[in-house]
Amino acid sequence: MGQEFRLTISKKEDFLSPEGYILDDNLFKAVEVALTLGQPLLITGEPGTGKTRLAHKIALMLHEQTKGVFKKDPFEFFTKTSAVSSDLFYQYDALGHFHEANLKDKTKSPDARKFIRLEALGAAIAMSDEEHLGDNSYMKEAEPHSSVVLIDEIDKAPRDFPNDILNEIDRFQFSIKETGETFKKGKDQRIIVVMTSNTEKNLPDAFLRRCVYYHIDFPNPEQLFNIVSTRLTSLVESHEDAVRSAIRYFNQVRQKVNRRPPATAELLAWLKILEVEGFMKSDLDFAKLSDEEKNILTFSHSVLVKNKADLDLLD
């Protein structure tokens, strides 16, 4: 019997945990303004700059500061090109309802509530009011909670989508037409809405007027080093000079490629691969690599860039 072979896989949580997310002063102030005004926070920036993870950081901070009044993790809605406003609040399984009503027991009329699933903002609103909690309701929690809601890549939705949800976000109220139920936010709880956009298309002016806006610039070298120090602490502690050299090389790659420059997430993954391959050494010099080191570096480029045209530019 041959020797058992296993891959060593690093956990993504090491890179994505909200504990290690760094809020710079300006971003922190933008979050504070949104909290103070009670308005949605709209975040733009390059893919991979931490827009989506910001909602997780805010939720964790508020959870800790309020001693559990806020839910620890955000409710998440990942926008699709086919999204309509009701999708943000609930989904109705019409086919399942029809099947049970017509093909199972025709003597009984099935409860439509069985075929309703609350989505991100709908679940947050329901969780905020004890009237909607308990074993016989959509939410099983015993006590109401405040929460953070992430609406990710809202610019992917049809143009009418942002305007269609304006009133519901202002009032934190929605109705389920299939059951006639109306849900309202509990008066003692808060709901914080964080939206991200890759600016693939312009959002309506009426929608933008209701938001606090912040653009996350790509981190400068020192900010990148601070991010790496938080996420890959042991690597930085043992090979700080090598990490700084790698960040300089990473920025050269960003300037050289044409299609899609690598972002912070790729930097972290790339450094982890280099560490596993034994590439990170105290005397690392990208201008004086051995043949073996050149092979490792060439192999690792596929972590940084994701198309052949850009890969060819790095050869």
C-alpha positions, 0 to 999 in steps of 0.5 A: 500500500502506497504512502498516504498523500495529503495537501496542506491547505491554508485556511482562508479565514486567516486572510478574511477574518474581520479581526484583522481588517484595518480601518484607516482614519478616513474610512473610520470617519465615513463609517461614523458619519453613516452611523450618526446620520442613519444613512446607508454607506456606499463603498467603491474601490478596486476589486479586492480592496476590502469593500465586502469585508468592511461590513464584517468588520463593522458588524464585529465592532458593533457586536463587541461595543454593544455587548451582543446587541448587534448580531456578530455577522452581517446579513449578506445580499449578493446582487445579481443582474436579474435582481428585483427589489423584493429579492432583498427582502424575501424569496417565494417558492411559487413552484413548491407552493403549487406542487403541494397545493395541487399534487399532494393533498388537495383537501388542504390549502397549504400555508404560503408562509412555509414557502417564504424565505427571508433574505438579508434586509428582510431578515434584519427587519424581522430580527429587530422586532420581537413580534416576528421572532420565535418558533412559529415565525420566520426568525427563531431567535428569542430576543430582537437584535440590531444588525448590519446588512451588506448589499454587495455589488449593487451596481450589478442590478438593473437600473431601477433596483436602487430606486425601488428600494429607497423607501424600504431602506428609509423606513425599514419596512416591507410587505410580503404580498403572498401572505399580506404580512407587513414587517417593520423595524423594532423601535429599539434596534438599529439596522446599518446598511453597507453597499458596495459598487465596482462602478461598472455603471452609474447609480441613480442620483436620487439613490446617491443622495440618500447615501454616505459615500466613500472610495477606498483607494488602493493601499500605499506600500506602508499600508500594504505592509501593515495589512500583511503584518496583521494577516501574516504576522509570523511571516513578517516577524521572521522575514520583514525585509523580504516582505518589504521587497516582495511588496515592492515587486508586487507594485511593479507587477501592478504597474506592468499588467494591463487587464486586471492589476492584482489586489490586496487579496492576491498579495496575501495569497501570493506571499503565503505561497512564497512562504510555503515554497521557502522563497521568503529569506532574509537576504531575498533580492528579486534582482539576484534570484537563483534558477530555482527561485526564478522558477518559484516566482514564475509559478507564483505569478498565476496567483497574482494575475488571472489571464494569459496576456498579463502572465506573458508580460511578467515572463 
